[in-house]
Amino acid sequence: MFCITCDDETEHEVLSRTTNQVIKCTECGSVSRIPVPKEPVMLQVKAIVSREDTSTVCRCELAEDELITVGDSLIAESDDGEGAGVEVMSIESGDKRVDKAKGAVIDTLWTRVIDQVVVRFSVHDGWVTLPLYVRCEGDEKFVVGDVYVIKGVKARIGHIRMRNGAVTKRRGKFEVASTIKRVYAYRV
């Protein structure tokens, strides 16, 4: 907290808690009163959670003044208490889709699961391209230039296309599974 006497951020000891807290600076010993910080009001916001080809209705707990932005990572909870890490893909507020909004005005969050994802591979073998799919953890790394065995096919990653449209081509660079749109590889 900021101490007026020290003119700096310092540690304070709480002496009493009423409508106004009595606090004491641990550096200079000055005593002052400050209003008790309000507890944030928590809301249960509807979240549509997509997991590849299925979607389920869940909820995310948000503070009413918490700013949520497309791309944020949250925890969505289903009615049976299961929690999943999700990425916000779209925000519905009123009759519009917006890029960001405070918790109090969000009607629905459109999300996708990022703790378990499917990474799509296009493995080139001469004139033939093999479409392969790998289920993995959302934080698993894929490195350009490294060799992987995908469904029994040994292939070297040539480049990685990201969900945001960027392409990673430099040998040794990596991307995490939850951000990958497609991995392009060559059979070895």
LINWO-V339142 format. One record per residue. RES is the residue in one letter. OMEGA is omega in degrees with one decimal (999 if undefined). Layout:
res: {RES & RES}
omega: {OMEGA & OMEGA}
//
This chain:
res: {M & F & C & I & T & C & D & D & E & T & E & H & E & V & L & S & R & T & T & N & Q & V & I & K & C & T & E & C & G & S & V & S & R & I & P & V & P & K & E & P & V & M & L & Q & V & K & A & I & V & S & R & E & D & T & S & T & V & C & R & C & E & L & A & E & D & E & L & I & T & V & G & D & S & L & I & A & E & S & D & D & G & E & G & A & G & V & E & V & M & S & I & E & S & G & D & K & R & V & D & K & A & K & G & A & V & I & D & T & L & W & T & R & V & I & D & Q & V & V & V & R & F & S & V & H & D & G & W & V & T & L & P & L & Y & V & R & C & E & G & D & E & K & F & V & V & G & D & V & Y & V & I & K & G & V & K & A & R & I & G & H & I & R & M & R & N & G & A & V & T & K & R & R & G & K & F & E & V & A & S & T & I & K & R & V & Y & A & Y & R & V}
omega: {-179.2 & 177.7 & -179.5 & -178.7 & -179.3 & -175.8 & -177.2 & 172.8 & 179.7 & 175.1 & 178.6 & 176.3 & 177.8 & -179.5 & 176.8 & 179.3 & 172.6 & 175.8 & 172.2 & 178.6 & 172.5 & -177.7 & -178.7 & 178.0 & -179.8 & 179.4 & -173.9 & 178.3 & -179.8 & -177.8 & 177.8 & 178.4 & 175.0 & 177.4 & 177.4 & 179.0 & -179.1 & 174.0 & 179.3 & 176.4 & -178.1 & -179.0 & 172.4 & -177.0 & 179.2 & 178.5 & 173.8 & -175.4 & 178.3 & 175.2 & -176.0 & -173.6 & 178.5 & 176.7 & 177.3 & 177.9 & 178.8 & 176.7 & 175.7 & 177.2 & -178.9 & 171.1 & -175.6 & -179.9 & -179.4 & 179.5 & 179.0 & -177.5 & 174.2 & -177.6 & 178.3 & 174.7 & -178.8 & 172.4 & 176.2 & -177.2 & 178.0 & -178.9 & -179.9 & 175.4 & 178.2 & 177.2 & 178.8 & 173.9 & -178.2 & 174.1 & 178.9 & 179.7 & -178.8 & -179.8 & 177.8 & 180.0 & -173.8 & 179.0 & -174.1 & 168.5 & -177.6 & 179.7 & 178.3 & 178.7 & 175.2 & -176.8 & -175.8 & -176.4 & 179.9 & 175.7 & -177.3 & 171.4 & 175.1 & -170.9 & 172.3 & -179.0 & 177.5 & 178.5 & 173.3 & -177.9 & 173.9 & 177.4 & -179.6 & 177.5 & 167.0 & -177.6 & -179.1 & 178.5 & -175.3 & -179.1 & -176.9 & 174.9 & -179.8 & 174.4 & -178.7 & -177.8 & -179.8 & 174.1 & -178.1 & 176.5 & -178.5 & -179.1 & 178.2 & -176.9 & 173.0 & -171.6 & 176.7 & 179.5 & 179.4 & 179.8 & 178.9 & 172.1 & -176.9 & -179.9 & 178.1 & -180.0 & 179.5 & -175.8 & 177.6 & -179.1 & 178.1 & 175.4 & -175.9 & 175.9 & -176.4 & 178.4 & -179.6 & 177.4 & -179.9 & 178.4 & 177.5 & -176.2 & -172.6 & -179.2 & 179.9 & 177.6 & -178.9 & 173.2 & 178.3 & -172.1 & -175.2 & -178.8 & -173.7 & 173.1 & 178.9 & 175.9 & 177.9 & -174.9 & -179.9 & -178.3 & 177.8 & 999}
//
